Amino acid sequence: GTSVAKEYAAGALRYLSINDDNKVAIAAAGGISPLVELVRSGTSFAKENAAGALRNLAINADTNVSIAAAGGISPLIELVRSGTSAAKKRAAGALRNLAVHVNIKKARTIAGGRALP
């Protein structure tokens, strides 16, 4: 899709992922990897929305492991360093939620040994 379509899709997933049932449905539909990719290489607005969706998804114990497995930790760390103010806030929230629910040693291994901010 176009950059604008990806921005809107990430925004929709951000709002949908507030609901617990939707968290599981988004993960089951394969929505985590595209969100991670948008955090990595989307437009600034897409990164903000994707990080917000991942923040919401990371609250769920099942979906947060999927975020780590999809390689989501490293791009979230990078977004905290170099994103817009909103993106930094949402990425930091996602990392916080991941840290609460994911085994930190396993998460660091997945992130290539980097310390979580």
C-alpha positions as CSV (number, residue, x, y, z in Angstrom):
1,G,0.0,0.0,0.0
2,T,0.9,3.7,-0.1
3,S,2.6,5.5,2.7
4,V,-0.6,7.2,3.6
5,A,-2.5,3.9,3.6
6,K,0.1,2.4,5.9
7,E,-0.2,5.4,8.3
8,Y,-3.9,5.0,8.5
9,A,-3.7,1.2,8.9
10,A,-1.2,1.6,11.8
11,G,-3.5,4.2,13.3
12,A,-6.5,2.0,13.1
13,L,-4.5,-0.9,14.7
14,R,-3.3,1.5,17.4
15,Y,-6.9,2.2,18.4
16,L,-8.2,-1.4,17.9
17,S,-5.3,-2.8,20.0
18,I,-6.7,-1.1,23.1
19,N,-9.3,-3.9,23.3
20,D,-8.0,-7.2,24.8
21,D,-9.8,-9.4,22.3
22,N,-8.4,-7.3,19.4
23,K,-4.9,-7.7,20.7
24,V,-5.1,-11.4,20.2
25,A,-6.9,-11.0,16.8
26,I,-4.2,-8.6,15.5
27,A,-1.5,-11.0,16.5
28,A,-3.3,-14.0,15.0
29,A,-3.9,-12.2,11.7
30,G,-0.1,-11.6,11.4
31,G,-0.3,-7.9,12.3
32,I,2.8,-7.7,14.5
33,S,5.6,-8.1,11.9
34,P,4.2,-5.3,9.6
35,L,4.0,-3.0,12.7
36,V,7.6,-3.8,13.5
37,E,8.5,-3.0,9.9
38,L,6.7,0.3,10.1
39,V,8.6,1.2,13.3
40,R,11.8,0.4,11.4
41,S,11.2,2.1,8.1
42,G,7.8,3.9,7.9
43,T,7.1,7.6,7.7
44,S,7.3,9.5,10.9
45,F,3.5,9.3,11.4
46,A,3.5,5.6,10.6
47,K,6.2,5.1,13.2
48,E,4.2,6.9,15.8
49,N,1.1,4.9,15.1
50,A,2.9,1.6,14.8
51,A,4.8,2.2,18.1
52,G,1.5,3.0,19.8
53,A,-0.1,-0.2,18.5
54,L,2.9,-2.2,19.7
55,R,2.7,-0.4,23.1
56,N,-0.9,-1.6,23.4
57,L,-0.1,-5.1,22.1
58,A,2.8,-5.5,24.6
59,I,0.4,-5.4,27.5
60,N,-0.8,-8.9,26.6
61,A,1.5,-11.6,27.8
62,D,1.0,-13.7,24.6
63,T,1.4,-10.9,22.1
64,N,4.4,-9.3,23.8
65,V,6.5,-12.4,23.2
66,S,5.5,-12.2,19.5
67,I,6.8,-8.6,19.4
68,A,10.2,-9.7,20.7
69,A,10.3,-12.7,18.4
70,A,9.4,-10.4,15.4
71,G,12.5,-8.4,16.1
72,G,10.6,-5.5,17.6
73,I,12.9,-4.5,20.4
74,S,15.8,-3.1,18.4
75,P,13.7,-0.8,16.2
76,L,11.8,0.4,19.3
77,I,15.1,1.3,21.0
78,E,16.2,3.1,17.9
79,L,12.9,5.0,17.8
80,V,13.4,6.1,21.4
81,R,16.7,7.6,20.3
82,S,15.7,9.3,17.1
83,G,12.0,9.5,16.6
84,T,9.6,12.4,17.0
85,S,8.5,13.3,20.5
86,A,5.3,11.3,20.1
87,A,7.2,8.3,18.6
88,K,9.7,8.4,21.4
89,K,6.9,8.4,24.0
90,R,5.1,5.5,22.4
91,A,8.2,3.4,21.8
92,A,9.3,3.9,25.4
93,G,5.8,2.8,26.5
94,A,6.1,-0.3,24.3
95,L,9.5,-1.2,25.8
96,R,8.2,-0.6,29.3
97,N,5.3,-3.0,28.6
98,L,7.6,-5.5,27.1
99,A,9.9,-5.3,30.1
100,V,7.0,-6.0,32.5
101,H,5.9,-9.1,30.6
102,V,8.9,-10.6,28.8
103,N,11.8,-12.3,30.4
104,I,14.5,-9.6,30.3
105,K,17.3,-11.9,29.6
106,K,15.5,-13.5,26.7
107,A,14.5,-10.0,25.4
108,R,18.1,-8.8,25.5
109,T,19.2,-11.9,23.6
110,I,16.6,-11.2,20.9
111,A,17.7,-7.5,20.8
112,G,21.3,-8.5,20.2
113,G,22.5,-7.9,23.7
114,R,21.6,-4.3,23.9
115,A,20.3,-3.0,27.2
116,L,16.8,-1.8,27.3
117,P,16.5,2.0,27.9
